Amino acid sequence: MMEALLAALAGLLIGSFLNVCIYRLPRDLSVVKPRSFCPDCNQMISWFDNIPVVSYLVLAGRCRRCGHRIPARYPIVELLTAAAFFWSFRFLGPTLSAVKFCAFGAILIALVFSDLEERILPDEFTLGGTALGVILAAFVPLKGGILRLVFLSPTNERWLSVADALLAAAFCAGALWGVGALYQKIRHREGLGLGDVKMVAMVGAFLGIQGALLTLIVGSLLGAIVGLAYIWFTGKDASTYELPFGTFLGASALGVGFFGEAIFNWYGRLGA
């Protein structure tokens, strides 16, 4: 439990940094310099006003200097990241698997809110996350990969896992790109951005082909249901409204990544 609590504390700090990335990366700003500032009055934020969650509560969600409202996204991202880190270490222990899912959760949380706010999925998280997922596959073997059906007795488990991660990333990204290209050909307008394709590649590298395909299915259903409901309630034009598909993919990937094994086990019992 102590490891999980320490991981949650680290998650709060990482979440604070993710907030910087969510605001700056879509605007092509450095995430290193300058240090945190209020986007309304441009004044630097003191360290005691930059403590995750606590400072937001103390300041009642407003900048100390100009009174500009601080978006609720800041404490939400910090708490979600802390929860992802806590869950990873609580159920996986102090292992490389826990570190892998901490990284996966942090990347997804950043992508979810970046897409929700700016309709942008930064390459630093999608392409960088894909590379990280492939690297981590060498140390935390993927389960249920396609290549394992071919090589029943692999001589090198590590390289087989890396190959599975690469195959899952390429296959799922290619499949989603194909769907987007077909939609554009039929409707004569873009239905999916390349950011979504890169994001699915990242999910495939971390979760393998089973997890990525389940993410695509759940994300598509979630996006259709929530998107149509939002359009209906707000009266927006369905032909022009830009759905933040990456947000739904990210939320689905978080669910599949952290609860996917339980889902697959439940499905297996139904089949039996």
SVG drawing of the C-alpha trace seen along z (x, -y; Angstrom):
<svg xmlns="http://www.w3.org/2000/svg" viewBox="-32 -41 48 66">
<polyline fill="none" stroke="black" stroke-width="0.4" points="0.0,0.0 2.9,-2.4 4.2,-2.0 0.8,-2.8 0.5,-5.9 3.9,-7.1 3.0,-6.4 -0.2,-8.5 1.9,-11.4 4.2,-11.0 1.1,-11.0 -0.1,-14.3 3.3,-15.8 3.2,-14.2 -0.4,-15.4 0.7,-19.0 3.3,-18.6 0.7,-17.1 -1.4,-20.2 1.5,-22.3 1.8,-20.0 -1.9,-20.1 -1.8,-23.9 1.5,-24.4 2.1,-21.6 -1.0,-22.4 0.3,-26.0 3.9,-25.0 5.2,-26.4 8.1,-25.0 7.1,-22.8 10.4,-23.7 10.6,-27.5 9.2,-29.7 7.9,-28.3 4.2,-28.2 2.3,-31.4 -1.2,-32.7 -2.4,-32.7 -4.6,-35.8 -2.2,-38.2 1.0,-36.4 2.4,-36.7 4.6,-33.9 3.0,-31.5 4.7,-31.2 5.6,-27.7 3.1,-27.8 0.3,-28.5 1.4,-25.6 0.9,-22.7 -1.2,-20.1 -4.9,-20.2 -4.2,-21.9 -3.4,-25.3 -6.5,-25.1 -8.7,-24.6 -6.9,-27.3 -7.2,-29.9 -10.9,-28.8 -10.0,-28.2 -8.8,-31.7 -5.4,-33.4 -4.1,-35.1 -3.1,-38.2 -5.8,-38.9 -8.7,-36.7 -9.0,-34.9 -10.7,-31.6 -8.5,-28.5 -10.1,-25.7 -11.3,-22.7 -9.2,-20.6 -6.1,-21.3 -7.2,-19.4 -9.1,-16.8 -6.0,-15.9 -3.9,-15.7 -6.3,-13.5 -6.9,-11.2 -3.1,-10.8 -2.7,-10.1 -5.5,-7.5 -3.9,-5.8 -0.6,-5.6 -2.2,-4.4 -4.1,-1.6 -1.0,-0.5 1.1,0.0 -1.7,1.2 -2.7,4.1 0.6,4.8 3.1,4.0 6.4,2.2 7.1,3.8 7.9,2.8 4.3,3.6 3.2,1.0 5.6,-1.6 4.4,-0.7 0.7,-1.3 1.6,-4.5 3.2,-5.8 0.3,-4.6 -2.3,-6.2 -0.4,-9.6 -0.1,-9.7 -3.8,-8.9 -5.0,-11.5 -2.9,-14.1 -4.3,-13.1 -7.9,-13.0 -7.9,-16.6 -5.7,-18.0 -8.2,-16.7 -11.2,-17.8 -9.9,-21.4 -8.0,-21.9 -8.9,-19.0 -5.2,-18.3 -3.3,-15.1 0.3,-16.1 2.9,-13.9 5.0,-14.0 2.4,-11.8 1.2,-9.7 4.4,-9.0 6.5,-9.2 4.1,-7.0 4.2,-4.4 8.0,-4.3 7.8,-4.0 5.2,-1.2 7.4,0.8 10.4,0.4 8.5,1.4 7.2,4.5 10.7,5.9 10.6,5.8 6.9,6.4 5.7,9.1 2.4,8.5 -0.4,11.1 -2.4,12.7 -0.4,11.5 -1.0,12.8 2.6,14.0 2.3,16.3 -0.2,18.3 2.5,18.8 5.5,19.3 4.0,21.6 7.5,22.2 9.3,18.9 13.1,19.0 13.2,15.3 10.2,14.0 11.4,10.5 11.8,10.0 8.5,11.7 6.8,9.3 8.4,6.3 7.3,7.7 3.7,8.1 3.7,4.5 4.9,3.3 2.4,5.5 -0.5,4.3 0.5,0.6 0.8,1.0 -2.4,3.1 -4.7,1.0 -3.4,-2.3 -3.7,-1.0 -7.2,0.2 -8.4,-3.1 -6.7,-5.0 -8.5,-2.8 -11.8,-3.5 -11.1,-7.3 -10.0,-7.2 -13.2,-5.3 -15.3,-7.8 -13.6,-10.7 -14.1,-9.1 -17.8,-8.5 -18.7,-11.7 -16.1,-14.0 -14.9,-15.4 -12.4,-14.3 -13.9,-12.1 -10.7,-11.2 -7.5,-13.1 -4.0,-11.5 -3.8,-12.2 -6.4,-9.6 -4.5,-7.1 -1.2,-7.8 -3.1,-7.5 -4.4,-4.0 -0.9,-3.0 0.2,-4.0 -2.6,-2.0 -1.7,1.0 2.0,0.7 1.0,0.7 -1.9,3.1 -1.4,5.4 -3.9,6.1 -6.7,7.4 -6.7,4.4 -6.4,2.0 -9.3,3.5 -11.5,3.5 -10.5,-0.1 -11.6,-1.0 -14.9,0.8 -15.7,-0.8 -14.4,-4.2 -16.5,-4.2 -19.7,-3.2 -19.0,-5.7 -18.3,-8.5 -21.4,-7.8 -23.7,-7.7 -22.3,-10.7 -21.7,-12.7 -25.2,-12.3 -26.6,-13.1 -24.5,-16.2 -25.5,-17.3 -29.2,-16.7 -29.1,-18.6 -27.1,-21.6 -28.7,-21.8 -25.4,-21.8 -25.2,-20.9 -24.2,-17.2 -22.7,-17.7 -20.1,-20.3 -19.6,-19.4 -16.1,-18.1 -16.3,-15.2 -13.2,-14.8 -12.8,-11.2 -9.4,-11.0 -11.1,-11.9 -13.4,-8.8 -10.6,-6.6 -8.5,-7.7 -11.3,-7.1 -11.9,-3.7 -8.2,-2.8 -8.0,-3.8 -10.8,-1.4 -9.4,1.4 -5.9,0.9 -6.8,0.9 -9.8,3.3 -9.3,5.2 -8.0,8.4 -11.2,8.7 -13.3,8.0 -11.5,10.7 -11.9,13.2 -15.6,12.4 -16.0,12.9 -14.1,16.1 -16.4,17.5 -19.4,16.6 -18.0,18.5 -17.3,21.5"/>
</svg>
